[in-house]
Amino acid sequence: MTTIERIPLRKAELGEGLTILRALPTRQRRMVGAWCFLDHVGPVRFGPGEGMHVGAHPHTCLQTFTWVVEGRILHRDSLGSEQVIQPGQVNLMTAGAGIVHTEDTLPGEERLHAAQLWIALPPEHAGTAPAFEHYPSLPRWSQDGVACTLLAGRHAGHQAPTRIFTPLLGLDLASAAGGTTTLPLDPGFEYGLLPLEGRVSAAGSPLAGDEFAYLGQGRDSLDLSFALGSRALLLGGAPFGHDITMWWNFVGHDRGYVAQAQADWESGAARFGRVPEDGGRRLSAPPLPWPVRPA
């Protein structure tokens, strides 16, 4: 495949009044491999007393994947996990049958720049036990003036420690002085590229900062050019091969699963615990967009 599908990012709200740019899912592209959700958060500057707060909310049948470029985020969940994530680190939460978490910037934090992603779990792992893992150390190397950080999967002889359930790639690429490089790719994967900072060109085509580039499947390499102070996130994966249903913060493999998850959240079922110190505040799920038959 030689063409690039350009997908405009759309604005959405994260937490209490923080506007972000969403790359996945969109009408044009629902997934890249098992990556089923991608938000570009910031870069944003907070005024005195401001910050990000995402109240207690549930997830099912997915992994949340947080990559921080600038700022610090406090993660708390219903397993009792409490972890501050620093720039250059990954938080990975496996929801499985159900988990609840909150996310907050730390008091006094002035800036935030991050990528928030979800990974859909395949049917055989949909009910896996909930878990939380923090990865402070990731494979890093330099290539042609481009600093590479491997977030997920295997690339160029490096293996990321992050625990995933399907063949995936997550690669952060940053160039302080600018540079041009060629990355080897797996032709069996499909790929997408999100510029995070500066100006980036893929396969000789300049990309705007407000668009996501779907690169398709069948490429064995990719030429990338970075202007001074540029950064991009490369995602890849084997085509997922399973239908998923996404609604609000739930992922499932059919509408019945998602409807039951929403009913369980609304009724306070035991599958969704409580986040310690959340003050009892829980986000409310919007009504399902399809009719639900009485049980």
C-alpha positions as CSV (number, residue, x, y, z in Angstrom):
1,M,0.0,0.0,0.0
2,T,1.5,3.4,-1.0
3,T,-1.3,5.8,-0.2
4,I,-1.9,7.5,3.2
5,E,-5.4,7.9,4.5
6,R,-5.5,11.3,6.4
7,I,-8.0,11.3,9.2
8,P,-8.9,14.6,10.8
9,L,-8.7,14.6,14.6
10,R,-11.9,15.5,16.4
11,K,-12.3,17.4,19.6
12,A,-13.7,15.7,22.7
13,E,-13.9,16.4,26.5
14,L,-11.7,14.5,29.0
15,G,-12.6,14.8,32.6
16,E,-13.7,18.2,33.9
17,G,-13.4,20.7,31.0
18,L,-10.1,19.4,29.4
19,T,-10.4,19.4,25.6
20,I,-8.4,16.7,23.8
21,L,-8.0,15.6,20.2
22,R,-9.3,12.1,19.3
23,A,-7.6,10.0,16.6
24,L,-9.4,6.6,17.2
25,P,-12.1,5.6,16.8
26,T,-13.5,7.7,13.9
27,R,-16.0,7.0,11.1
28,Q,-13.0,6.5,8.8
29,R,-11.0,4.1,11.0
30,R,-12.2,2.2,14.0
31,M,-9.0,0.3,14.9
32,V,-5.3,-0.2,14.1
33,G,-4.5,-3.7,15.1
34,A,-6.0,-4.1,18.6
35,W,-5.5,-0.4,19.3
36,C,-9.1,0.8,19.4
37,F,-8.8,4.3,21.1
38,L,-6.2,7.1,20.9
39,D,-6.5,10.5,22.4
40,H,-3.8,13.2,22.1
41,V,-3.9,15.2,25.4
42,G,-2.3,18.6,25.2
43,P,0.2,20.0,25.3
44,V,-1.9,22.2,27.7
45,R,-0.9,24.7,30.3
46,F,-3.0,24.9,33.5
47,G,-3.7,28.1,35.4
48,P,-3.6,28.3,39.2
49,G,-5.9,25.7,40.8
50,E,-6.6,24.0,37.4
51,G,-5.7,20.5,36.3
52,M,-7.1,17.3,34.9
53,H,-9.5,15.2,36.9
54,V,-11.2,12.2,35.5
55,G,-13.6,10.8,38.1
56,A,-14.2,7.1,38.9
57,H,-15.3,5.2,35.8
58,P,-15.4,1.6,34.7
59,H,-13.8,-0.4,31.9
60,T,-14.3,-3.9,30.4
61,C,-12.6,-6.1,27.9
62,L,-9.6,-3.7,27.2
63,Q,-6.3,-2.4,28.4
64,T,-5.8,1.3,29.1
65,F,-2.3,2.5,28.0
66,T,-1.0,5.9,29.2
67,W,2.2,7.4,27.7
68,V,3.3,10.7,29.2
69,V,5.5,13.2,27.4
70,E,5.2,16.1,29.9
71,G,3.6,16.4,33.3
72,R,2.6,13.9,35.9
73,I,-0.6,11.9,36.3
74,L,-1.8,10.1,39.4
75,H,-3.6,6.8,38.7
76,R,-5.8,5.1,41.3
77,D,-8.0,2.0,40.7
78,S,-10.3,-0.4,42.4
79,L,-7.5,-2.9,43.0
80,G,-6.0,-0.5,45.4
81,S,-3.2,0.6,42.9
82,E,-1.9,4.2,43.4
83,Q,0.8,5.2,41.0
84,V,2.2,8.5,39.7
85,I,3.4,8.3,36.1
86,Q,6.3,10.5,35.0
87,P,7.3,11.5,31.5
88,G,8.8,8.6,29.5
89,Q,6.9,6.0,31.5
90,V,3.9,3.7,30.7
91,N,0.9,2.8,32.9
92,L,-0.9,-0.3,31.7
93,M,-4.2,-1.3,33.2
94,T,-6.0,-4.5,32.2
95,A,-9.7,-4.3,32.7
96,G,-10.7,-7.8,31.9
97,A,-14.2,-8.5,33.3
98,G,-14.3,-5.1,35.1
99,I,-12.2,-2.4,36.8
100,V,-12.7,1.2,38.0
101,H,-10.1,4.0,38.0
102,T,-9.5,7.7,38.4
103,E,-6.8,9.9,36.8
104,D,-5.6,13.3,38.2
105,T,-2.8,15.7,37.5
106,L,-0.8,16.5,40.6
107,P,-1.4,19.7,42.5
108,G,0.7,22.5,41.1
109,E,1.3,20.7,37.8
110,E,1.5,23.4,35.1
111,R,1.6,21.5,31.9
112,L,0.4,18.1,30.5
113,H,1.2,16.4,27.3
114,A,0.3,12.7,26.9
115,A,-1.3,10.0,24.7
116,Q,-4.1,7.9,26.1
117,L,-4.8,4.6,24.3
118,W,-7.0,1.5,24.7
119,I,-6.1,-2.0,23.5
120,A,-9.1,-4.3,22.8
121,L,-8.7,-7.8,24.4
122,P,-9.5,-10.7,22.1
123,P,-12.5,-12.9,23.1
124,E,-10.3,-15.6,24.8
125,H,-8.9,-13.0,27.2
126,A,-12.0,-10.8,27.6
127,G,-12.6,-12.1,31.2
128,T,-9.0,-12.1,32.3
129,A,-8.4,-11.0,35.9
130,P,-8.0,-7.2,36.3
131,A,-4.5,-5.9,36.8
132,F,-2.3,-2.8,36.9
133,E,1.3,-2.6,35.8
134,H,3.7,0.4,35.8
135,Y,6.7,0.4,33.4
136,P,9.3,3.1,34.4
137,S,12.0,1.7,32.1
138,L,11.5,1.0,28.4
139,P,13.9,0.1,25.5
140,R,15.5,3.3,24.1
141,W,17.9,3.9,21.2
142,S,18.9,6.5,18.7
143,Q,18.7,6.1,14.9
144,D,19.7,8.8,12.4
145,G,19.2,11.6,14.9
146,V,15.8,10.2,16.0
147,A,15.3,9.0,19.6
148,C,13.2,5.8,19.6
149,T,11.3,4.5,22.7
150,L,9.6,1.2,22.3
151,L,6.3,1.2,24.2
152,A,4.8,-2.1,23.1
153,G,5.8,-5.1,21.1
154,R,9.0,-5.8,19.2
155,H,11.0,-3.6,16.8
156,A,14.6,-3.6,15.4
157,G,15.8,-6.3,17.8
158,H,14.2,-4.7,20.9
159,Q,11.4,-6.1,23.0
160,A,9.1,-3.9,25.2
161,P,8.3,-5.3,28.6
162,T,4.6,-4.3,28.5
163,R,2.2,-7.2,28.7
164,I,-0.1,-7.4,25.7
165,F,-2.4,-10.1,24.3
166,T,-2.2,-9.6,20.6
167,P,0.7,-8.8,18.2
168,L,1.2,-5.0,18.5
169,L,3.7,-2.2,18.0
170,G,3.9,1.1,19.9
171,L,6.9,3.4,19.1
172,D,7.6,7.0,20.2
173,L,9.9,8.8,17.8
174,A,11.4,12.2,18.7
175,S,14.0,14.4,17.0
176,A,15.4,17.4,18.8
177,A,17.6,18.5,16.0
178,G,15.5,17.1,13.1
179,G,16.4,14.1,11.0
180,T,15.4,11.6,8.4
181,T,15.2,7.8,9.0
182,T,13.8,4.6,7.5
183,L,12.0,2.2,9.8
184,P,11.6,-1.5,9.0
185,L,7.9,-2.6,9.2
186,D,6.1,-5.9,9.3
187,P,4.0,-6.2,6.1
188,G,1.4,-8.3,8.0
189,F,0.7,-5.4,10.3
190,E,-1.4,-2.3,9.6
191,Y,0.0,1.0,10.9
192,G,-1.0,4.5,11.9
193,L,1.1,7.6,12.7
194,L,0.1,10.5,15.0
195,P,2.2,13.7,15.0
196,L,2.6,14.8,18.7
197,E,4.9,17.8,18.2
198,G,6.4,19.8,15.4
199,R,6.3,18.8,11.7
200,V,6.6,15.2,10.5
201,S,6.5,13.7,7.0
202,A,5.7,10.1,6.3
203,A,6.7,8.5,2.9
204,G,7.5,11.9,1.6
205,S,4.1,13.3,2.6
206,P,3.9,16.2,5.2
207,L,1.4,15.6,8.0
208,A,-0.6,18.2,9.7
209,G,-0.6,18.4,13.5
210,D,-4.4,17.8,13.6
211,E,-4.6,14.6,11.6
212,F,-3.9,10.9,12.0
213,A,-2.2,9.1,9.2
214,Y,-3.5,5.6,8.5
215,L,-0.7,3.8,6.6
216,G,-2.5,0.6,5.9
217,Q,-1.0,-2.9,5.6
218,G,1.6,-4.4,3.3
219,R,4.5,-2.0,3.9
220,D,8.0,-3.4,4.7
221,S,9.5,0.0,5.5
222,L,8.6,3.6,6.2
223,D,10.6,6.8,5.4
224,L,10.1,9.5,8.1
225,S,11.4,13.1,8.2
226,F,11.3,15.2,11.4
227,A,11.7,19.0,11.6
228,L,13.4,20.5,14.6
229,G,11.8,19.5,17.9
230,S,9.3,17.0,16.3
231,R,7.7,13.9,17.8
232,A,5.3,11.2,16.5
233,L,3.7,8.1,17.8
234,L,3.7,5.0,15.5
235,L,1.1,2.3,16.2
236,G,0.9,-1.0,14.5
237,G,-0.6,-4.4,14.8
238,A,-2.0,-7.5,13.1
239,P,-5.6,-6.8,12.0
240,F,-7.7,-7.7,15.0
241,G,-10.0,-10.2,13.3
242,H,-12.9,-9.8,15.8
243,D,-15.9,-7.5,15.9
244,I,-16.0,-5.3,19.0
245,T,-18.7,-3.1,20.4
246,M,-17.6,0.2,22.0
247,W,-19.8,2.4,24.1
248,W,-18.7,5.0,26.6
249,N,-15.9,3.4,28.6
250,F,-16.9,-0.2,27.8
251,V,-15.6,-2.6,25.1
252,G,-17.2,-5.9,24.5
253,H,-17.7,-8.4,21.7
254,D,-21.4,-7.9,21.3
255,R,-24.1,-5.4,22.4
256,G,-25.5,-7.7,25.1
257,Y,-22.1,-7.8,26.9
258,V,-21.9,-4.0,26.8
259,A,-25.5,-3.5,27.9
260,Q,-24.9,-5.9,30.9
261,A,-21.7,-4.1,31.8
262,Q,-23.6,-0.7,31.8
263,A,-26.4,-2.2,33.9
264,D,-23.9,-3.6,36.4
265,W,-22.2,-0.2,36.7
266,E,-25.4,1.6,37.2
267,S,-26.6,-0.9,39.9
268,G,-23.2,-0.9,41.8
269,A,-22.6,-4.6,41.0
270,A,-19.5,-6.2,42.7
271,R,-17.7,-6.7,39.4
272,F,-16.9,-2.9,39.6
273,G,-15.3,-2.1,42.9
274,R,-14.6,1.3,44.4
275,V,-11.5,3.5,44.0
276,P,-10.1,4.4,47.5
277,E,-10.3,8.1,48.3
278,D,-12.5,8.8,45.3
279,G,-14.9,10.8,47.5
280,G,-17.8,8.6,46.3
281,R,-17.9,10.4,43.0
282,R,-18.6,8.2,40.0
283,L,-19.2,9.2,36.4
284,S,-22.6,8.4,35.0
285,A,-22.9,6.4,31.9
286,P,-25.0,8.0,29.0
287,P,-28.0,6.0,27.8
288,L,-27.2,3.2,25.4
289,P,-27.7,4.2,21.7
290,W,-29.7,1.0,20.9
291,P,-32.9,-0.5,22.4
292,V,-32.3,-3.0,25.2
293,R,-34.8,-5.9,25.6
294,P,-36.0,-6.5,29.2
295,A,-34.3,-9.6,30.7
